[in-house]
């Protein structure tokens, strides 16, 4: 019965793309193999000069729209992509995530059949991220920490237990109910980063809705960031939180980071790799410094901000001196 109900939902996949490589080709191939039908694949490509139509001519139901690098915004560009969709559900993916099997889309669709403990409606469902073959050992544990093997539907009732993890979701692969998405105004139109968690936070805190984590929906996606890249990523993460106190205000996230460090070190000992622990601690220090500075970015000189961020174009477009 559930499968029949799920099959009634139409699905579009929306993918922001920048400088596509072979990973995007693998992504397209895996999407074509899905057991659940995809109505349309909508690509929001940054800079037309990087896109070769002939290379992707074989991809079925592909629709490509171009934006300039100056126009790109994490929330705004995805909203434009949503504007081209007429499906019941939209699955946002990034161009470096590849479905792990043929049931990714079906598993995401089925997550919308669930509800929160209080009957809250699921409005978004995000996938489990598995590490790439070249993923560093400590980062492999981080994947399992953030994306465990058990599915869960999260609501406001989980705030006391989960804290900021209640809002955790990732547009690396995340499905949205399109009608509710449009009613809610979509993603924050101008955001440095974290548009997925901002949307989830508003859904949970203000609209009484639920966020589903679908552990059986799996994509392969990981990064081996160095210390400086982690610093900058966490700086931008904290900026997004500082810019949205209505979502993140009063909810501490530092304790979750400390728990990750402790658990990672314990896991490395069990793996007989204790010599990797100093590297984890050092990298975690960079993460925390980036986070602290991002939270206080309004007190920093512009030149320092530009050296701390991963998204320099954001500050040029959206922030004044």
N, C-alpha and C positions, 0 to 999 in steps of 0.2 A: 504493500500500500504506500509506504513512504517513497519507494523508488518511483512509483507512478506519479505521485504528487510532485516529486522533484523534477521529473522529466517535463512537466508542464512549464517550467521556468526557462525563459530564453536567456542566453548569456553572451555578452560581448567581453572581449579582453582588450584592455587599454594599456599600451606600453610606451612610456617616454623613452626615447632613444637618443644617444649622443655618441658619435663615432662608432658605429656598429662594427662588430668583429664576428668571428666564427661562433661565439657563444649565442649571439642572436639567431644565427642559422639553426643551431641545435634547439633553441627555444621554439622556433617556428615548427621544426620537425616534430618535436614532442607534443606541441599543441594540436597538430594535425592527427596525431595518434590517439588523442583522448577518447575515452569511451562515452563521454557526454558531449553532445553537439555544441559547437561554438558558432554563434550566428555571424560574428564579424570580429576581425582583429584590427584594432584601431591603433596606428602608430603615430605618436606625436614626436616627430624628429626635429632635433635642434641642429640648425644649419643645413640647408638643402645641398650644399656642396659635398657633404659627407655621405649622401645617400645615392645609391645606384639602383634605379628602378629595375634594370635588367637582371640584377642579381637576385631579386626577390619576386620576379614575375610569376614563378611557379606556385607561390603561396596563395592558397584559396581564401577568398573573402577578405583580402587584405586591403585596408584603406589607410593611406598615408597623408598626413598633414604636416606642414613644415612651420617651424617658428625660428626666429633668430636667437642667438645666444643672449642678446639683451632682453628679449621678450620672455625667456624661460623663467618660470617660477615653480617651485615644488608644488604649491597648491593651485596656482592660477592655470598652469599648463594642463594639469590633470582635470581641472574643471572644464577646460576647453574640450578635452578628449571626451568627457562625460556628455558634453553637448552634442556630440556626434552619435551618441548611442540611443537606441530605442528599445533596448533589451530590458528584461525584468531585473537582471542582476548584472553588475559590472565587476569584472575582476581586474584590478590594477596589478601590474607586474613591473619589475625593472628588467632592463635588457641583459643583466648578468645573472638572472635566475632561470634555472632549467627544471621543468617538471621531473620528478624522480620516477614516476610511473604513469600509466595511462588513466589513472583514476583521480588525478588532482582536481579537475573541475567538478566531477560528480561529488567528491567528498566535500568541497566547499559549498555546493548547492544544498546538499543534505544537511549541512550545519544550520541552515535557515529554518529547518523543520523543528529545531529545538527551541526552548524558552528558558528564561531564568527561573530561579526557584519561586519567585513571586509571580510568574507568568509573563515576565518582561519579554518583549519581542526582540529577537536577534536582528540587528540592522547591519552588521558587518561580521565577517568571518575571515580570520587570517590563518595562513598555512604554517606548517612546521618547516623549519630550515635545517637542512642537513649539510654537513661540511663537505667542501670539495676534497678530492683526493690529496691535494697539496696543502691542506689546511694544517697549520701548526698545532701541536698537541694541546697546548693550553687553550687555544681558541676552539678546539673540538669540544672541550668541556663547556666552554661558554655557550656554544650552540645548544648543548643538552640542558644547560641551566635555564636558558631563556625559552627553549622550545622542547619541553619534556614530551614523553611518550603518551601522556594522558590528556585527552581533550577536556575542555572546561568552558562553561558559559559564565561570564563575569557580569555582575551588576553592582549597583551602589551598595548592596549589602556586604560585598566583599572588600570594601575599602578598609575596614578595620584590620582584616587579616592580611590583605595583599598590598595595601598602600598604593603607591604609584603603579605597581604592576597591574592593578585593576584596569588601567587605561592602556596597558601595553598592547600594541598591535603593529604590524609592519606592512607598508605598501610594497615591499619586495614581492609579496603575493597576498592580496587581500581582496575579498569580494564585498560588494555593497549592494543593498537594496536601492535601486536607482530612484524610485519615486520618493522614498524617504530622504535619500541623499539630496534630491533637488528641493524638497520641502524645507530641509534644514539649511539650504543655501550652499551646499557643497563644502569643499575645504576652505579654510581661511585663504583668501585670495592672494595675500602677500605674506609669505612666511619663509624664514631662512631654512627650515628643516622641520621635521616632526609633525607634518600636517596630519598624519594618520592618528597619532596619539591625541592631538588637539580635537580632532573629530570625535574620537572615542570618548574623551573626557566630557565633552559637551553632551554626547548621547547618554552617558551614564549619569552624570551629575544633574543635568537640567531637563532631559527629556524622558527619563525613566526607562531607557532602553538597555539592551544587552549586547555585549561583545562576545563572539564565540571564537575560541581557539580550536581549530580542527586539526588534531594531531595526525589524522589519517590522510590529510591533504599535505603532500610533501614536495618541496622544491630543494634543489641543490644550490646552495648559495653561502659563501663565506669570504672573508677578507683576511689577509695577513698584514694588518696595519702595524706600522712601527710606532715608537713612542710619540713622535711629533704628530703623526696622523691621528693617533688616539686623542692627543691633547686638543687638536683642532676640532675633531668630531664632537668631543664632549663640550668644548666651548660653544659650538653652535647649538648643541642640544640644550644647554643651559640658557642660552639667549632665547630660544623658543619658549622655554618655561617662564623666564622672566617677563617676556612679552605677553604672556597669557596667564596672569594670576587668577583669573576667574576659573580656570581649569585646574591649575597646579598649586594654587595658593593653599597653604595649610597642610600640604602633603609632602612629607620628607622622602627623598629618594636615596640619600647617602647610605642609609642602613642596608639597602638592597645591594649597593656596591660593595660594602664591607662583607656581606654574606657571600657574595660571589668570590671575592678574593680568598676568604677562609676555605670555602668549599673547593676551590680550584687547587689550593695548596694541599689540602687533604687528599684530593684525588690523585695529584701528581706523586705523592708519597706511595699511594696504593699501586700506582703504575711503575714503581721503582725508578722514578725520574726526579728525585728530590733536587738535583742540581738546576732544574728549571725554575724553581721557586723564586730565587732572587730576581729573575727576569720578569716574572709575574708581578712581584711587588713593585719593581721599578716602573713598569708600564702602568700599573694601577695608580701610582703616584702622579704620573703624567695625566692620566684621565681625571684624577681628582683636582689637580691644579687647573686644568682646562675648564672643568665644571665650575669651580669657585670663581674664576675670572669671568666666565660667561654670565654667571648670575649677577655679577657686578659691572657688566659691560658699560653701563651708563656713566660710570665714574672714570672710565679709561679714555685716554687720548685716541683719536681716530687712527693715527698711525699704528698704535699698538693693536687696536682691534683688527686692522687689516692684516697684521702679521699673525694673528691668532685664529683667524677664521678659515674654513674650507671653502667658503662661498663669498669670495670678494665682490663678485658682481652684485650680490644682494645689497651690499652697503652702498654701492654707487647708485643703484636704482631707487632704494627705498629709505635710506637714512641720510639726513642732512648733517652738515657739520655741527 
